[in-house]
Amino acid sequence: MITALVFIRTQVTSVNSVAQAVASIDGVSEVFSVTGDLDLVALIRVQSLEQVSDVVTGGISKVEGIASTETHVAFQTYSRQDLDAAFAIGLD
C-alpha cells in the first residue's frame, strides 16, 4: 500500500467545495481542513506509485478552485493503533 499526502492551497471562497470534490476522488481516503499556510491535506492510499500519479494529476489537480498542490509520498507509517494491535497478538 502506498500512502501519499497532498497539500492543497485553494482559492479563498472554494475550500468547502474543493474538499468535497477531492474527497469523492477514488484513491483519496480522507481530506482534512487545516490551519496555517495550507487549506487542505488529502490522504491518498493506493496500490502503486502510478496510481498516486493518476489520483493527483488526473483527479485532484483538475478540481476547480485549487490554486496549487504539493505531494509527499510516505516511506514508513507509524501508528499507535498498529503498535497496540501488534502487542495484543503477541508480536515482538
C-alpha positions in Angstrom: 0.0 0.0 0.0 1.3 3.4 -1.0 0.4 6.4 1.2 0.8 10.0 -0.1 -0.2 13.3 1.4 -1.3 16.1 -0.9 -1.0 19.6 0.5 -3.6 21.8 -1.2 -4.0 25.6 -1.4 -7.4 26.8 -2.6 -9.0 30.0 -3.7 -10.4 31.6 -0.6 -14.0 31.0 -1.4 -13.5 27.4 -2.6 -12.3 25.5 0.5 -15.5 23.6 1.2 -16.3 22.8 -2.5 -12.7 21.7 -3.2 -12.7 19.5 0.0 -15.9 17.7 -1.1 -14.7 17.3 -4.7 -11.3 15.9 -3.6 -12.9 13.6 -1.1 -15.0 12.0 -3.8 -12.0 11.0 -5.9 -11.1 7.3 -6.0 -7.9 6.7 -4.0 -8.5 9.6 -1.7 -9.2 8.2 1.8 -9.5 11.4 3.8 -9.4 15.2 3.4 -8.5 17.5 6.3 -9.2 21.2 6.5 -6.2 22.6 8.3 -4.8 25.9 9.7 -1.6 27.6 8.5 -0.2 28.0 5.1 -2.3 25.2 3.6 -6.1 24.9 3.3 -6.5 21.2 2.9 -4.5 18.0 3.2 -5.6 14.9 1.3 -4.6 11.4 2.2 -4.2 9.0 -0.7 -4.0 5.3 -0.2 -3.4 3.2 -3.3 -1.5 0.1 -4.5 1.2 1.7 -6.7 3.1 4.9 -7.4 1.4 5.1 -10.8 -2.0 5.3 -9.1 -0.7 8.2 -6.9 0.2 10.0 -10.1 -3.3 9.2 -11.6 -5.1 10.5 -8.5 -3.0 13.7 -8.3 -2.7 14.6 -11.9 -5.8 13.0 -13.3 -8.1 13.9 -10.4 -7.0 16.4 -7.7 -5.2 18.8 -9.9 -8.3 19.1 -12.2 -10.6 20.2 -9.4 -11.8 23.8 -9.9 -10.7 26.2 -7.1 -7.3 24.7 -6.4 -4.5 27.2 -6.6 -1.6 24.7 -6.0 -0.7 21.3 -4.7 2.4 19.6 -3.2 2.6 15.9 -3.0 4.6 13.9 -0.5 4.9 10.1 -0.6 5.3 8.3 2.8 8.2 5.9 3.2 7.0 4.5 6.5 3.8 4.7 8.5 3.9 4.9 12.3 0.6 4.4 14.1 -0.2 3.9 17.8 -3.2 1.8 16.7 -0.9 -0.6 14.7 1.5 -0.9 17.6 -1.3 -1.7 20.1 -2.7 -4.3 17.7 0.7 -6.0 17.3 1.3 -6.2 21.1 -2.3 -7.6 21.6 -1.5 -10.6 19.4 2.0 -11.2 20.9 4.3 -9.9 18.2 7.7 -8.6 19.2 
